[in-house]
Amino acid sequence: MNVMLQRIQTGIDRLVGRLLRGQSADGSWRMGFIESGTSLDAASILQLQSAGIRRPRLVKELTERMVAKQSADGAWRVYPDEANGNASATAECYYALQYAGLSPDEPFMLRAREAFAELGGLPRINSLLTKFQLALIGRYPWPRWFPVPLAILLLPSSSPIHFYQFSGYARVHMAPMLLLADRKPIRRLPHIRPLTELTRGGGEWKELQLGWNDHFLGGPAPEAPDTRRRKAPWNLTGKLRERAALRAERFILDRLESDGTLYSYSSATLLMLHALRTVGYSVTHPVMENAVRGLESLLFADAHCGSRLSMQVTTASVWDSALVSHALQDAGLPAVHPAVAKAGRYLLERQHRKLGDWKRNVNNPMAGGWGFSDINTINPDLDDTTASLRAVRGLPLPEARDAADRGLQWILGMQNRDGGWGAFERNVDSRLIRWVPLDGAEDAATDPSTPDLTGRTLEYLGRSAGLTSRLAYVRRAADWLYAHQEKDGSWYGRWGVCYIYGTWAALTGLAAAREPAEHPRIRKAVDWLLSVQQPDGGFGESCASDAEKRYVPLRHGTLSQTAWALDALVAVHDLPLPAMERACDYLLRHAQDGGPAADYPTGAGLPGCLYTRYDSYSLVWPLIALAHYRDKYGSG
């Protein structure tokens, strides 16, 4: 064995040891899924304090994390290298910190005011969730007419536009939003100093109203804030309006998980709490109390910010457990190893048995997918399903074989008509919906086929299930990937950062489907990957790529992105390249270091608004890539 392979085996052994030490008693791995920014922390404080729900220790810890995350220039950012700062994040934190009891005269608060002005003020807020949070406390104008009316909930699925044309992720956020936009509540606390005054006749107010309404309605902006109800073309009256409100309420209640959260998302649950208060629920109502307890279960100590508590989007326990178990097996642990067996039992118990909204566009739907979080029972997704199947498929248990069969049938039933796969649902890609003038609609309102999910699904079908592109439905998926390759040879990844992620997923998927490594599209992708490798052997891509829709290099490499690139190169080369050895060296040198290589967020939520750090990624992906390198080239 040569020196590099010896180093790789030592690195693999160390990573395996670290992962084994982190397994929970129930067989799962419960690692952090931490927002790089502070949006959910701020939203949690605004909800608790405006509702009079007393959680002083929680508020204190969230407050400390927000203060610690402020940049030296006074602004807050949604990812570390975001240029200039982020107006939405800065506004959220400034108001949340006041709601938590901090004085606006504190030096860091004064710097925040100055930074917000330099960023362009309220018109520069580009997050729909931020606009709602600020409107609820009277610091951003409610729209005269929200671009999506509450009435949409009453439209049948035969209508040209209806509620279920929005993605499942969008729907669980929009249902409470539609109630709030219809009722326009304001829960202003006294003595809160605004970032900027909205004065009668002010140009800033006009610009804000244009941001909400003008692109959709083409009407003039009002001269001053006015939260009185105005008649709009789709305003409902009397019984119809009440029916629409009840439909929204029922939609929400029918999608509560056992822990009280809405679809297990903290962001949707926070909006739900505001919306249910607006329609008459008291904070002591069981639904409200259960939801608050559910939110508290999503808190996690951010080890990279002094172990201060942060509000997770959701838990990543199923995702992490599946990835870790699969990585350990790729590293050489047998399926009968106690850690693998315990993880398998945990995952098998969480395969879905119930039909959810995903069934709407599926012929003969049969449950069999997995969701992302520990308590997810009705919202499965492709990535978690293939990850879980990789972990359980080889277990020597009859129930594992049955689970693998049902999971495979679920995956095949979810293929979109264009040949690719989306995240949660099938054929939810209406162009009309993407044109709705809401911040983020292009990226979150629909659930189209994406290169990362199509590639990852192909990788499972080929490598684990033995299905190749000679099968018609696999051929269609491979052709979809070729058709959606970028001009420079890369692929855009929706759920990771970003072009390195998408290119890795596409290349490993095509290789697993037995597409020839000499295919011109594959060679072009390889050339692109080699062109973005950094001098020290690492690969690093900025979150800025996500919003700009072009590759933006990071000044340093990251462990997960380097592992993705290495794994992609290994998948399509019979012999190792010097670039691969340099990538292996980078992983081995930095795997134990932590720091920016491990800390940088490489999980994508909403372009320009939400990015996440998976604490598992700096261990799992290097382990998988190094194991694949060892197994392919170790006998030479």
N, C-alpha and C positions, 0 to 999 in steps of 0.2 A: 504494500500500500504506500503510495507516495505521500509526501509531506502535507499537501493540501487536503487529501482525503483523510489523513490522520487528524488534522485540525478540524475538519468538518465533523468527524465522528465525535470528537471531544465536545464540540459546540452542540451537537445534537443531544448528547448525554446530559449536558448542563441544562438545556432547555427542557428536556423531558423531566428532569428532576424538579425544576422550578414549577412546572405545570402540575405535576403529581402532588406537590405540597399544597397547592391551592384548591384542591377538590373539596367540595362540601360533603357533609355526611350523607346527603340524599343522592349523591352521585353527580350533582351539577357543578358547574363553575359559575360563580356569581362575581363577575368582574365589572369594572366601571364602564358606563356608556355615557360619557360626560360631555355636555355642551361646551364647546370652546369659548363661547361668549357667556352672556348672563341673562338672556331674554326670559328663560323660564324661572330663574331665581327672582327676577324683578316682577314678573307676572304673579308669582306666588305671594310675594309680599303685598302687592296691590290688592289681590283678592282677599287675603286674610285680614288685612288692616281695614279695608273699606267695609268689610262685612262684620267687623267687630269680633272675629274669631280669634281667640287669644291663644297664641303659640309663641310666647316670648323667646324661648331658647332657639326655636327654629328660625324666627325672624332675625335674631342676633347673628346666628351663624351664616345665614344667607347674606345678611348685610356685610359681614366681614369679608366674605368671598367677593362681593361686588366691589368693595373698596379696594381690595387687593388686586383686582383685575383692571382697575383704571390705569391707563397709560400715562406716562410722564407729561404728555401734552394736554392732559385733561379729558380726553375722549375715551370712550370704550370701543372695543373692536369685536367683530364676530369671528375673526381668526387672527393669529398673531402678527402676520406681516401685512395686514390690510392697510393700504396707503391712507394716510390722513385721519382715519378713524371712521366711525359709523354713526350717522345721525340718529337712526332708530335706536340703537343700543344706548347711546348717550342720553337720549330723552327718557327711555325706560328707567335707566339707573338713577338719573337725577330725581325723578318723581318717586320712585320706589324707596330711595334712601330717605326722602322727606317723610313718606308715609311710615317708615320704620322709626321715625323720631329724630333723625339727624337734622341739624340746622343748615339752612341754605347759605349761611354765612361762614361755614367751615371753608378753609382755604381750598380744599380739593373740590368742593361744590362750586366755588367761584371759578375755578379753572374749568370745570365742566360747562358752566354757562358760556364762558369765553370760547371754548372749543366748539360748542354747539353752534354759536353764531358764525364762527369761521367755516364750519361745515355747510352753512347755508340755511340753518334754521328749520322750522317745521316743514317747508316745502320739500326738503331733502329727505324726509322720512319715506322709505320705500317699502316698508313691511306692513302688510294688511293687518297682521296681528298687533303690531305696535299701534296702528291707527285706532283699532278697537279698544286696546287697553287705555289709551289716552282719552278717547272719546268718553269712556265710562267714568273717568274722573274729571270731565269737563275741560280737558286741556287740548282737545282736538275737535273740530266741528263734526257732528254727525251729518251724514249726507242728507240732502233733501230727499233723494230717492236712491236707494241702494241699487247698484247695477243688476243684482239678482233679487227679484221680489219674493216675498214670503209666499205668494200665490203659486210659485213653481212647485210647491209641495202637493198641490191639488191636481197638477196636470198628469194625465195618464201616460204610460210608456209609449203609446202610439203617437204622442205629440212630437213635432219636429225637435223641440227642446224639452227635456224633462229632467227631474232631479237626479235620476240614476245614470245620466250621461256624465255626471261628475265622477271623479274617482272616489273609491271608498274612503281614502284618506281625507279628501276634500269634504265629502259629505258629512263626516262626523264633526268636522270643524264648522262647516257652513250651517248645519241645523241650528246650533245655538246662536251663530252669528246672525242668521235671518231673523230670529226672534228679537235679538238686541237691536238690529237695524230698524225693525218695525216699531219697537217701543221707545227707543232712544233714551234709555235711563242715564242719569248723571248722578254720581255718588261722590261729590266733591267734599273733601275734608277742609275745615277752616285752616287758615294760616299757612297754606301751601303756596310757596312763591313760584310763579310760572317762569318758564324759560324765556318766554316772549309774550307780550300782550297782544291779544286779538282785539283791535279797536274798530269802531264803526267806520266803515268806508276804507279800511286799511287794505292796501294792495295785497298783503300777505294772505288775508282771509279769502280774497277773490281767487288767488292762485290755488289755495287749498281746496276750495270748492270745485275748481276746475279739475283738480286731481281726482276727485271722487266721481264727478258727474258729466263733465263736458264731452268726454270722448264717447260716452254711451248715449247721452240724450241730445247733445248739441245745443243746450240751452245756456242762457247767461247765468253768471254767478250772482248770488245775493249780495247786498251791500253790507250785511252784518250778520253775526251769528243769530240763528233763530231755530230753537229746538221744537217749536210748535209744529204739530202735524199739518202737512200740506197735502193737498190732493194731487196724486200722481196718476198717470194713465192706468196703472195696475193696482192702485190702492183698493183694498177690499173693505167692505163695510158689513156691519152686523154679523149675521151668522156665518157668512163665508170667511170673514177674517178670523172669527173664532175657530172655525173648522181648520183653517190653515195653521193657526197657533197650536191647536191640539194635535195636529198631525206632526208638527215639529217636536212637540213634547213627547209624543208616543215614540217617534223615531229614536229619540235620545234614550228613553227609558228601556227600550227593547234591545239596546246595544251596550248596556252596562255589563261589565264583567263582575266576577264574584267578589273582587276586592273593592267594588264601588266605583271604579274608574270607567270612563267612556272609551271603549276599545283599547283600554290599557294605556292610552296616551295622556300625559299630564297636560299638554297644551289644549286638547279637546276637553278634558275634565275641568280645567280652569274656566274655559268659556261656558261650559255647561252650568257651573255654579252661578256665574253671573246671570245666565239666561233663566234658570229656574227661579232665582230670587225675583227676577223681573215679572214672572207670571204668578208669583204668590207663595213660593216655597220659603219657609223660614229657615234660618241657619240650623235650627234644631230638628228639622225634618230628617227622618232616617236616611233618605236618599242623600241629603246634603252631608250629614255626619259620616256616612259610609264613604262618600267621595273624598272627604278631607282625610280620613284614615288611609284611604287608598293612595292619595298623594303622598302622605308621609312615608308609605312603604316604598316609594320611588326615590327617596332621598339616598344619596351616596356620598361618602367622604372622598373628596377630591384630593388624592395623594399628591398631586402636582401643584396644589394650592394650599399647603399647610393643613391638609386633611379637613378643611372646612366643608360643611355640607353643601351639596348642590342638588338641584331638582333635575333628575334625569327625564328625558322624553318618555322613556319606559324602561323596563329592565331588559337586559340582553341575555338572560340566563339560558334560554333555549339555543339561541344563536351561538353563544360562547361555548356551551356544553357540546354542541354538535361539532363546532370547529376544532375544539381541543381534542375531543375523542378521535376524530378523523386524523388530526395531526399526529397524535400518539401512535395510532395504528400505522400511518405512513412511516413513522420513525422506526417502527419495528416491534411495537408491543402487540402481542397476539390478542385476538378477540376474547380469549378466556382470562386475560389479565384482570385482576379485581377492579382496577380503576375503569377499564373499558366496559366491563360487565355492568358495573354500577351506573355508569353514564348511560349505557344502553337502556337499562330499566327505567331510568329517569325520562329519557326521550320517548320511549315506547308509551309511557303513561300519558304523554302530552301530544300524541297524534290526535288530530281532531276527529270527533265522532259526529258533530252536528253540521248541518248545512248552514251557511251564512249568505250574505249578500252576493258573494262570488258566484252563486249558483245561477244567477239570472240569465246569463248568456251561455250556459253550458248545457249541451245535450246530455240527458241522463246523468245528472250530477251525482257524484258519490264522494262523501267525505274521505279524506286521507292525507291532507296536507298538515303542515306544522306552522305555527306562528312564531313570532320573534321573542315574546316575553313569557315569563313563567306561568301567568294566569290567562294567557290568550287562548280562547276556545272557539271563536267564530270568525277570526280574521287571518286565515293562513296566507302564506306568500311563497312564491317560487324559490327564492333564495334559501329560506329556512327549511323548506321541504327537501331540496336537493342536499343541503348540508346535513340534515338529520338522517337522510337515507344513506349518505356516505358513512355515517357513524354506525348505523344499526344493521346495514345490509349483511355484513359478514358474521353477525352474532349467531352462535349455534343454538338458536331457540326457534321453535315453531312460530311463536308470535312475531318474531323478527321477520321471518319469510312472508308472513301474511301482511305485516305492515309495509314491507318493501313492495309487495304487489299492489296494495291499495294506493301507496304513495306514487308509484309509477303511473297507475291509471289516472290519478288526479293530475299529475303533470301533463300527460298527453292530452287530457281533456281541456287544459288551460291554454293550449297553443292558439295564438291569434290567427285570424284569417290571412294575415300577411306573411305568416310563416315564423314570426318571432314570438317571444314571450315578454309579457309585462310583469309587474310586481305582484299585484293582488287579484286582478280580475281579468276577464277575457273580453276583447273587443270594446274597450272603453277608451275610445280615441276620437271623439267627435270634433271636427274642425270648428263647428259653431261654438262649442264650449271653450275652445282655446282662444277664440276671439273675444270672449267676455272681458271687459276692461277691469280686471282685478289684478292687484299686485301678485305676481307669481303664478298667474293662471296658466301660462305657457308650460310651466314645469310641474305644477301640482294639481291642476284641475282635471287632468286626464291621466290615464295609466297605459301609455302606448308600449309597444315593443321597444326594448332598449338593447344595445350591444352587450352590456354587462350581464343582464339577466339571460339573454339568449345564449351568450357564450357559456355562462356557468351551467345552464341547463344542458347544453350540448356536451359539456365536459362530463357531467354526471351520466348522461345517456350513453356516451361512448366509453368512458373509462371504467365505470362501475357496472353499467347494465349491458355493455357489449353491443350497443346499437350504432351503426355507421351510416354514412351519407348515401349508402346504396338503398336505404329505406326512404320512401317518398317524403315523409314528414321531417326526417332529419335533413334530407337534401334541401327542402324548402327553407329550413332554418339557416343552413350554411349559405344558401344563395341570398337570404335576407341580410346576413352579416356582410357579405361581399358588396351588396348594393348600398350599404350604409357606412362604408369605410370613408374616412375623411380624405381629402385630397393629398395630405402629406403622408398617408399610410396608417395613421392612428385610428382609434375608435374612441368615441366619447362614452364615458361611464356615468350613469345617472346617480348611482348610490355610493360611489366612492370618488376620491379625488385622483384623477379625473380621466385624463387621456391615458396615463400609464395604467390606471385601473381597467378602463374599457379595453385597451389593447391587450393586456394580459388575459382578460376574460375571453375575448374573441379568439386569440391565438391558441390558448389551451383548449377551447371548445372545438375549434376546427381541427386541431391535431388529434383530439380524442375521437372525432368523427371520421378519422382516417383520410382527411383531405391531404393531398400531397404537399410536402414541405417546399417543393419547388414552385408551387402556384405563385404567379406574379404578385397577387394581392398579399400573400403571406410574406414573400420576400420584401415587399415594400414596407410592411409593418415592422419586420425585423430591422431593416435599414433605419427606420424612424427611431426605434428603441435605442439602437446603438448610437444614434446621433445625439440623444439627450442624456447619455450617461455622463456623470461628472468625473473630473480628473481623479478623484479619490476612489472611484469605483462605485459610488452610490448613485441612487436615482432620487430626485426630489422634485415635487410639483406643488405649486402654490394653489390654495383654495381659490385664488383669483381666476384660475382657469374656468371655474364653474360658471361664474357670472359672465365672463368675457367670451366664453365659448371658443377659446383658443388656448393652446398650451402656454402656460406661464411658468418658467422654471423657479424653483425655490433655491435660495442661496446655499442650502445644505441638503444632504440626503436624508431620507427617512427609512426606518427599518422595513415598514410595510411596503412602501413603494419600490424599494430595492428588491425585496423578496418577490413582489409581483413581476417585476421586469425579469429577474433571474429565472423564475419559474416559466415564464413565457418563452424565453430563449432556449431553455432546456427542452421544452416540449417539441420544438421544431428543428433541433440539431442532433445529428447522430454522434457528433464529436464535440467536445467542449471548446469554447472559444476563449481567448485571453480576456475578453470582456466579462465572461462568466466568472473566471477565476478572480478578477478584480471585484466583482459583486459579492462573491463568496467571502473574500477577504474583508470587505466592508462590513458585512453582516457579522462576521466572527469578531471583528475589532470593536463593534459598537453594541453587540447584543447585551452586554452586561453593564453598559454605561448609563442607560437612561438618557436624560437630557433631551435636547431638541430632536434628535433622531427618533426617539420613542414618544415624545410628547406631542409632536405636531398632529393636528387633527386631520385624518385622512378619510373620515366618514362624511358623506354629503347628505344633508337633509333638504334644504331649500336654497337654491343659488342666491348668494349674496346675503343670506339671512341666518342660516343655521348649519353649523358644522360640528361634528362630534369626534371625540377621541375614544376609541375602544382600547381599554387597557390590555385586552387580550392580543391585539394586533401585532404588537412589537415582539411577541413570543410565538404566536401561532404561525404567522406567515413565513418568518425566517425558518422555523422548524420544517414546514412543508417544503419550502424551496430547497433547503439544504438536503433534506431526505431524498427528494426527487433527483437532485444532482448526484448524490452518492449512489443511488440505485441504478441510474442510467450509465454512469461513467466509472463506477467503482471496480468493475471486473476487467477494465482495460489495462 
